[in-house]
């Protein structure tokens, strides 16, 4: 069962409290898992068991998402601030330089932690931040459309759609290549997570001018990209490889933007290989 941890972060207004939800399983080297915008830690459920056989896995709800509290007033959702929060979280959990894997927004945050040398290795799955201006505008437009649709649907309608393969496709095919593989309960839960995410707009606003342009030296980096990613197009993986020349670029056949459910065995292997 997921737990909560409360800790303090420093801001312009002094020390402020924050509460983060996390699920922890397994033993071995620590592995921190970071989800994408509008999602929650349960995005990692399809691979948690495989990873936990070899790693001490900690999947979290990022601040302002899932059931974690929003960032305190006056704290930005930019890379630097959220990266500092993740550093404080690891300290509170007594995790020193974990391996980290992230998807989308989580992948961008994972690379930021790698750039700051706060982690042992980075696996970034379809990370944000390698877009052209047009690609960023397209992705943000899709995300806002998904959010508005989730907010417009009453719960009975969401639950009704989740019960059929076609209905789950209507709910979540923007991020999954194989939405029919997602359980009805998971499809409902993540639609509600997108609808209720308190950090959604602030995160989008903070990301409008974000480009990841720095190399990540001295930290092993793996970049995985779903070949059927409809949100962040796969050519952005080539740009990521140019920015981080020593990174291992892995193509994920048959996978969409959130690949963990599309091919759990492949994604788990990529993460485990990247953290060895």
PyMOL commands that set and color helices and strands:
alter all, ss='L'
color gray80, all
select helices_A, chain A and resi 41-52+79-92+105-115+133-152+155-162+165-172+179-181+184-196+200-207+235-243+264-274
alter helices_A, ss='H'
color red, helices_A
select strands_A, chain A and resi 3-11+14-25+29-34+55-60+99-103+121-125+220-226+248-252
alter strands_A, ss='S'
color yellow, strands_A
deselect
rebuild
show_as cartoon
